[in-house]
Amino acid sequence: MGKRKEWKLDTQFRCPFCGHGTSVECRIFKKIQIGEAFCWNCFERFCTQIHALTEPIDIYAEWIDACERANNN
């Protein structure tokens, strides 16, 4: 029996503003505890504070939640 393949989470996502697929890249800067989501197509950007367990999908999900809150208000 071999070791099972470990699935990695995505780091590129669809932009909520321009809708371009895989144009949003999430980066984690652990030294300064900042997470950034940036669209290479329309240049929209979102930054948030992170902790030790934060993954790129968490940053993207926070961005989507912030967009929904802004649209509802």
N, CA, C and O atoms as a printed pandas DataFrame, in Angstrom:
     atom_number atom_name residue_name chain_id  residue_number  x_coord  y_coord  z_coord
0              1         N          MET        A               1    0.845   -1.179    0.000
1              2        CA          MET        A               1    0.000    0.000    0.000
2              3         C          MET        A               1    0.885    1.235    0.000
3              4         O          MET        A               1    1.810    1.355    0.803
4              5         N          GLY        A               2    0.590    2.136   -0.901
5              6        CA          GLY        A               2    1.337    3.384   -0.987
6              7         C          GLY        A               2    0.630    4.504   -0.242
7              8         O          GLY        A               2   -0.492    4.361    0.245
8              9         N          LYS        A               3    1.307    5.578   -0.181
9             10        CA          LYS        A               3    0.754    6.758    0.473
10            11         C          LYS        A               3   -0.305    7.382   -0.437
11            12         O          LYS        A               3   -0.118    7.459   -1.651
12            13         N          ARG        A               4   -1.408    7.825    0.148
13            14        CA          ARG        A               4   -2.468    8.439   -0.630
14            15         C          ARG        A               4   -2.055    9.825   -1.113
15            16         O          ARG        A               4   -1.318   10.546   -0.441
16            17         N          LYS        A               5   -2.547   10.168   -2.283
17            18        CA          LYS        A               5   -2.249   11.485   -2.846
18            19         C          LYS        A               5   -3.001   12.552   -2.047
19            20         O          LYS        A               5   -4.198   12.428   -1.788
20            21         N          GLU        A               6   -2.278   13.588   -1.669
21            22        CA          GLU        A               6   -2.884   14.673   -0.908
22            23         C          GLU        A               6   -3.389   15.731   -1.880
23            24         O          GLU        A               6   -2.626   16.236   -2.703
24            25         N          TRP        A               7   -4.679   16.070   -1.785
25            26        CA          TRP        A               7   -5.274   17.071   -2.653
26            27         C          TRP        A               7   -4.939   18.461   -2.142
27            28         O          TRP        A               7   -5.062   18.736   -0.948
28            29         N          LYS        A               8   -4.516   19.334   -3.044
29            30        CA          LYS        A               8   -4.196   20.710   -2.680
30            31         C          LYS        A               8   -5.381   21.601   -3.016
31            32         O          LYS        A               8   -6.085   21.377   -4.001
32            33         N          LEU        A               9   -5.590   22.612   -2.184
33            34        CA          LEU        A               9   -6.660   23.566   -2.431
34            35         C          LEU        A               9   -6.232   24.553   -3.515
35            36         O          LEU        A               9   -5.044   24.827   -3.687
36            37         N          ASP        A              10   -7.208   25.078   -4.238
37            38        CA          ASP        A              10   -6.923   26.040   -5.300
38            39         C          ASP        A              10   -6.370   27.343   -4.735
39            40         O          ASP        A              10   -6.650   27.705   -3.592
40            41         N          THR        A              11   -5.590   28.036   -5.539
41            42        CA          THR        A              11   -5.092   29.367   -5.178
42            43         C          THR        A              11   -5.548   30.411   -6.186
43            44         O          THR        A              11   -5.307   31.601   -5.984
44            45         N          GLN        A              12   -6.210   29.990   -7.278
45            46        CA          GLN        A              12   -6.725   30.916   -8.279
46            47         C          GLN        A              12   -8.223   30.702   -8.426
47            48         O          GLN        A              12   -8.711   29.572   -8.436
48            49         N          PHE        A              13   -8.957   31.839   -8.542
49            50        CA          PHE        A              13  -10.410   31.780   -8.515
50            51         C          PHE        A              13  -11.008   32.731   -9.546
51            52         O          PHE        A              13  -10.290   33.492  -10.195
52            53         N          ARG        A              14  -12.339   32.677   -9.691
53            54        CA          ARG        A              14  -13.084   33.564  -10.591
54            55         C          ARG        A              14  -13.283   34.919   -9.920
55            56         O          ARG        A              14  -13.609   34.990   -8.736
56            57         N          CYS        A              15  -13.085   35.994  -10.682
57            58        CA          CYS        A              15  -13.221   37.354  -10.152
58            59         C          CYS        A              15  -14.700   37.705   -9.983
59            60         O          CYS        A              15  -15.484   37.500  -10.909
60            61         N          PRO        A              16  -15.103   38.235   -8.810
61            62        CA          PRO        A              16  -16.503   38.624   -8.618
62            63         C          PRO        A              16  -16.874   39.902   -9.373
63            64         O          PRO        A              16  -18.060   40.204   -9.507
64            65         N          PHE        A              17  -15.904   40.651   -9.864
65            66        CA          PHE        A              17  -16.186   41.899  -10.567
66            67         C          PHE        A              17  -16.223   41.717  -12.082
67            68         O          PHE        A              17  -17.203   42.096  -12.723
68            69         N          CYS        A              18  -15.188   41.152  -12.653
69            70        CA          CYS        A              18  -15.141   41.004  -14.117
70            71         C          CYS        A              18  -15.600   39.619  -14.576
71            72         O          CYS        A              18  -15.886   39.434  -15.759
72            73         N          GLY        A              19  -15.676   38.640  -13.663
73            74        CA          GLY        A              19  -16.158   37.311  -14.005
74            75         C          GLY        A              19  -15.163   36.437  -14.745
75            76         O          GLY        A              19  -15.510   35.334  -15.167
76            77         N          HIS        A              20  -13.948   36.898  -14.910
77            78        CA          HIS        A              20  -12.933   36.120  -15.622
78            79         C          HIS        A              20  -12.497   34.938  -14.751
79            80         O          HIS        A              20  -12.167   35.118  -13.579
80            81         N          GLY        A              21  -12.495   33.756  -15.314
81            82        CA          GLY        A              21  -12.119   32.562  -14.566
82            83         C          GLY        A              21  -10.627   32.491  -14.304
83            84         O          GLY        A              21   -9.830   32.813  -15.186
84            85         N          THR        A              22  -10.250   32.092  -13.152
85            86        CA          THR        A              22   -8.868   31.896  -12.682
86            87         C          THR        A              22   -8.002   33.149  -12.785
87            88         O          THR        A              22   -6.782   33.038  -12.911
88            89         N          SER        A              23   -8.602   34.330  -12.735
89            90        CA          SER        A              23   -7.796   35.553  -12.790
90            91         C          SER        A              23   -7.476   36.091  -11.403
91            92         O          SER        A              23   -6.623   36.968  -11.265
92            93         N          VAL        A              24   -8.143   35.581  -10.377
93            94        CA          VAL        A              24   -7.878   36.030   -9.006
94            95         C          VAL        A              24   -6.857   35.099   -8.376
95            96         O          VAL        A              24   -7.044   33.884   -8.323
96            97         N          GLU        A              25   -5.785   35.690   -7.906
97            98        CA          GLU        A              25   -4.738   34.935   -7.218
98            99         C          GLU        A              25   -4.701   35.384   -5.766
99           100         O          GLU        A              25   -4.717   36.583   -5.485
100          101         N          CYS        A              26   -4.651   34.444   -4.856
101          102        CA          CYS        A              26   -4.590   34.759   -3.428
102          103         C          CYS        A              26   -3.179   34.506   -2.918
103          104         O          CYS        A              26   -2.574   33.469   -3.191
104          105         N          ARG        A              27   -2.677   35.471   -2.178
105          106        CA          ARG        A              27   -1.336   35.360   -1.592
106          107         C          ARG        A              27   -1.429   35.545   -0.090
107          108         O          ARG        A              27   -2.295   36.259    0.415
108          109         N          ILE        A              28   -0.524   34.890    0.609
109          110        CA          ILE        A              28   -0.470   34.980    2.067
110          111         C          ILE        A              28    0.905   35.491    2.469
111          112         O          ILE        A              28    1.931   34.916    2.105
112          113         N          PHE        A              29    0.904   36.583    3.229
113          114        CA          PHE        A              29    2.136   37.158    3.762
114          115         C          PHE        A              29    2.132   36.911    5.265
115          116         O          PHE        A              29    1.591   37.706    6.034
116          117         N          LYS        A              30    2.742   35.801    5.677
117          118        CA          LYS        A              30    2.670   35.382    7.078
118          119         C          LYS        A              30    3.417   36.312    8.020
119          120         O          LYS        A              30    2.997   36.486    9.164
120          121         N          LYS        A              31    4.513   36.915    7.571
121          122        CA          LYS        A              31    5.285   37.799    8.452
122          123         C          LYS        A              31    4.475   39.000    8.907
123          124         O          LYS        A              31    4.562   39.409   10.065
124          125         N          ILE        A              32    3.691   39.565    8.005
125          126        CA          ILE        A              32    2.899   40.748    8.358
126          127         C          ILE        A              32    1.426   40.410    8.582
127          128         O          ILE        A              32    0.614   41.310    8.798
128          129         N          GLN        A              33    1.074   39.129    8.532
129          130        CA          GLN        A              33   -0.266   38.605    8.789
130          131         C          GLN        A              33   -1.329   39.272    7.921
131          132         O          GLN        A              33   -2.364   39.723    8.412
132          133         N          ILE        A              34   -1.049   39.323    6.616
133          134        CA          ILE        A              34   -1.980   39.895    5.650
134          135         C          ILE        A              34   -2.219   38.874    4.544
135          136         O          ILE        A              34   -1.292   38.223    4.061
136          137         N          GLY        A              35   -3.481   38.752    4.157
137          138        CA          GLY        A              35   -3.842   37.948    3.003
138          139         C          GLY        A              35   -4.378   38.862    1.923
139          140         O          GLY        A              35   -5.101   39.815    2.215
140          141         N          GLU        A              36   -4.026   38.579    0.666
141          142        CA          GLU        A              36   -4.419   39.452   -0.436
142          143         C          GLU        A              36   -5.007   38.622   -1.566
143          144         O          GLU        A              36   -4.465   37.582   -1.939
144          145         N          ALA        A              37   -6.128   39.099   -2.106
145          146        CA          ALA        A              37   -6.706   38.538   -3.320
146          147         C          ALA        A              37   -6.634   39.628   -4.379
147          148         O          ALA        A              37   -7.059   40.757   -4.136
148          149         N          PHE        A              38   -6.098   39.299   -5.557
149          150        CA          PHE        A              38   -5.852   40.290   -6.598
150          151         C          PHE        A              38   -6.264   39.724   -7.948
151          152         O          PHE        A              38   -5.892   38.603   -8.296
152          153         N          CYS        A              39   -7.041   40.507   -8.716
153          154        CA          CYS        A              39   -7.455   40.094  -10.056
154          155         C          CYS        A              39   -6.487   40.664  -11.082
155          156         O          CYS        A              39   -6.268   41.875  -11.132
156          157         N          TRP        A              40   -5.908   39.791  -11.899
157          158        CA          TRP        A              40   -4.963   40.207  -12.924
158          159         C          TRP        A              40   -5.664   40.792  -14.143
159          160         O          TRP        A              40   -5.008   41.379  -15.004
160          161         N          ASN        A              41   -6.978   40.646  -14.236
161          162        CA          ASN        A              41   -7.710   41.141  -15.395
162          163         C          ASN        A              41   -8.238   42.563  -15.176
163          164         O          ASN        A              41   -8.018   43.441  -16.011
164          165         N          CYS        A              42   -8.934   42.794  -14.058
165          166        CA          CYS        A              42   -9.533   44.115  -13.804
166          167         C          CYS        A              42   -8.823   44.881  -12.689
167          168         O          CYS        A              42   -9.199   46.014  -12.389
168          169         N          PHE        A              43   -7.811   44.286  -12.073
169          170        CA          PHE        A              43   -6.964   44.919  -11.056
170          171         C          PHE        A              43   -7.702   45.263   -9.758
171          172         O          PHE        A              43   -7.277   46.158   -9.028
172          173         N          GLU        A              44   -8.795   44.567   -9.466
173          174        CA          GLU        A              44   -9.446   44.714   -8.164
174          175         C          GLU        A              44   -8.596   43.995   -7.130
175          176         O          GLU        A              44   -7.913   43.018   -7.437
176          177         N          ARG        A              45   -8.648   44.493   -5.896
177          178        CA          ARG        A              45   -7.793   43.949   -4.838
178          179         C          ARG        A              45   -8.579   43.906   -3.529
179          180         O          ARG        A              45   -9.408   44.776   -3.262
180          181         N          PHE        A              46   -8.307   42.888   -2.722
181          182        CA          PHE        A              46   -8.911   42.764   -1.398
182          183         C          PHE        A              46   -7.839   42.271   -0.435
183          184         O          PHE        A              46   -7.139   41.301   -0.722
184          185         N          CYS        A              47   -7.713   42.943    0.712
185          186        CA          CYS        A              47   -6.746   42.549    1.739
186          187         C          CYS        A              47   -7.477   42.294    3.048
187          188         O          CYS        A              47   -8.466   42.958    3.356
188          189         N          THR        A              48   -6.990   41.341    3.804
189          190        CA          THR        A              48   -7.584   41.014    5.092
190          191         C          THR        A              48   -6.510   40.491    6.031
191          192         O          THR        A              48   -5.442   40.059    5.597
192          193         N          GLN        A              49   -6.809   40.536    7.329
193          194        CA          GLN        A              49   -5.884   39.971    8.310
194          195         C          GLN        A              49   -6.039   38.456    8.327
195          196         O          GLN        A              49   -7.136   37.929    8.141
196          197         N          ILE        A              50   -4.933   37.769    8.550
197          198        CA          ILE        A              50   -4.941   36.307    8.561
198          199         C          ILE        A              50   -4.383   35.792    9.879
199          200         O          ILE        A              50   -3.857   36.553   10.691
200          201         N          HIS        A              51   -4.511   34.480   10.075
201          202        CA          HIS        A              51   -3.894   33.807   11.214
202          203         C          HIS        A              51   -3.158   32.574   10.694
203          204         O          HIS        A              51   -3.085   32.360    9.484
204          205         N          ALA        A              52   -2.631   31.788   11.575
205          206        CA          ALA        A              52   -1.749   30.678   11.186
206          207         C          ALA        A              52   -2.439   29.616   10.324
207          208         O          ALA        A              52   -1.771   28.939    9.543
208          209         N          LEU        A              53   -3.747   29.459   10.447
209          210        CA          LEU        A              53   -4.456   28.406    9.723
210          211         C          LEU        A              53   -5.137   28.888    8.444
211          212         O          LEU        A              53   -5.829   28.107    7.792
212          213         N          THR        A              54   -4.962   30.131    8.077
213          214        CA          THR        A              54   -5.625   30.694    6.904
214          215         C          THR        A              54   -5.070   30.088    5.617
215          216         O          THR        A              54   -3.858   29.948    5.447
216          217         N          GLU        A              55   -5.984   29.735    4.717
217          218        CA          GLU        A              55   -5.650   29.215    3.391
218          219         C          GLU        A              55   -6.149   30.209    2.340
219          220         O          GLU        A              55   -6.981   31.058    2.659
220          221         N          PRO        A              56   -5.666   30.127    1.102
221          222        CA          PRO        A              56   -6.126   31.052    0.057
222          223         C          PRO        A              56   -7.643   31.047   -0.154
223          224         O          PRO        A              56   -8.225   32.093   -0.443
224          225         N          ILE        A              57   -8.284   29.897   -0.014
225          226        CA          ILE        A              57   -9.738   29.831   -0.178
226          227         C          ILE        A              57  -10.450   30.660    0.888
227          228         O          ILE        A              57  -11.530   31.192    0.633
228          229         N          ASP        A              58   -9.858   30.779    2.081
229          230        CA          ASP        A              58  -10.442   31.591    3.149
230          231         C          ASP        A              58  -10.422   33.070    2.781
231          232         O          ASP        A              58  -11.379   33.793    3.058
232          233         N          ILE        A              59   -9.345   33.518    2.164
233          234        CA          ILE        A              59   -9.231   34.921    1.744
234          235         C          ILE        A              59  -10.266   35.214    0.661
235          236         O          ILE        A              59  -10.940   36.244    0.704
236          237         N          TYR        A              60  -10.390   34.316   -0.300
237          238        CA          TYR        A              60  -11.362   34.500   -1.380
238          239         C          TYR        A              60  -12.786   34.507   -0.825
239          240         O          TYR        A              60  -13.606   35.325   -1.241
240          241         N          ALA        A              61  -13.084   33.612    0.101
241          242        CA          ALA        A              61  -14.422   33.556    0.697
242          243         C          ALA        A              61  -14.738   34.841    1.458
243          244         O          ALA        A              61  -15.870   35.322    1.409
244          245         N          GLU        A              62  -13.760   35.398    2.157
245          246        CA          GLU        A              62  -13.975   36.674    2.850
246          247         C          GLU        A              62  -14.249   37.789    1.852
247          248         O          GLU        A              62  -15.074   38.663    2.116
248          249         N          TRP        A              63  -13.570   37.771    0.714
249          250        CA          TRP        A              63  -13.792   38.779   -0.320
250          251         C          TRP        A              63  -15.218   38.682   -0.865
251          252         O          TRP        A              63  -15.895   39.697   -1.028
252          253         N          ILE        A              64  -15.665   37.470   -1.144
253          254        CA          ILE        A              64  -17.024   37.261   -1.648
254          255         C          ILE        A              64  -18.041   37.727   -0.611
255          256         O          ILE        A              64  -19.024   38.379   -0.964
256          257         N          ASP        A              65  -17.819   37.403    0.667
257          258        CA          ASP        A              65  -18.721   37.844    1.733
258          259         C          ASP        A              65  -18.755   39.364    1.840
259          260         O          ASP        A              65  -19.824   39.943    2.038
260          261         N          ALA        A              66  -17.605   40.019    1.711
261          262        CA          ALA        A              66  -17.545   41.483    1.772
262          263         C          ALA        A              66  -18.296   42.099    0.588
263          264         O          ALA        A              66  -18.957   43.125    0.748
264          265         N          CYS        A              67  -18.204   41.496   -0.580
265          266        CA          CYS        A              67  -18.940   41.986   -1.750
266          267         C          CYS        A              67  -20.445   41.857   -1.536
267          268         O          CYS        A              67  -21.201   42.766   -1.879
268          269         N          GLU        A              68  -20.882   40.736   -0.971
269          270        CA          GLU        A              68  -22.305   40.534   -0.706
270          271         C          GLU        A              68  -22.822   41.522    0.327
271          272         O          GLU        A              68  -23.927   42.045    0.184
272          273         N          ARG        A              69  -22.028   41.787    1.380
273          274        CA          ARG        A              69  -22.436   42.768    2.390
274          275         C          ARG        A              69  -22.562   44.156    1.774
275          276         O          ARG        A              69  -23.499   44.890    2.087
276          277         N          ALA        A              70  -21.626   44.524    0.899
277          278        CA          ALA        A              70  -21.664   45.836    0.246
278          279         C          ALA        A              70  -22.876   45.952   -0.681
279          280         O          ALA        A              70  -23.480   47.020   -0.776
280          281         N          ASN        A              71  -23.231   44.874   -1.357
281          282        CA          ASN        A              71  -24.382   44.901   -2.260
282          283         C          ASN        A              71  -25.702   44.952   -1.509
283          284         O          ASN        A              71  -26.669   45.525   -2.010
284          285         N          ASN        A              72  -25.763   44.367   -0.321
285          286        CA          ASN        A              72  -26.996   44.354    0.461
286          287         C          ASN        A              72  -27.248   45.673    1.176
287          288         O          ASN        A              72  -28.389   45.966    1.533
288          289         N          ASN        A              73  -26.221   46.467    1.392
289          290        CA          ASN        A              73  -26.397   47.747    2.095
290          291         C          ASN        A              73  -26.677   48.845    1.165
291          292         O          ASN        A              73  -26.851   49.986    1.592
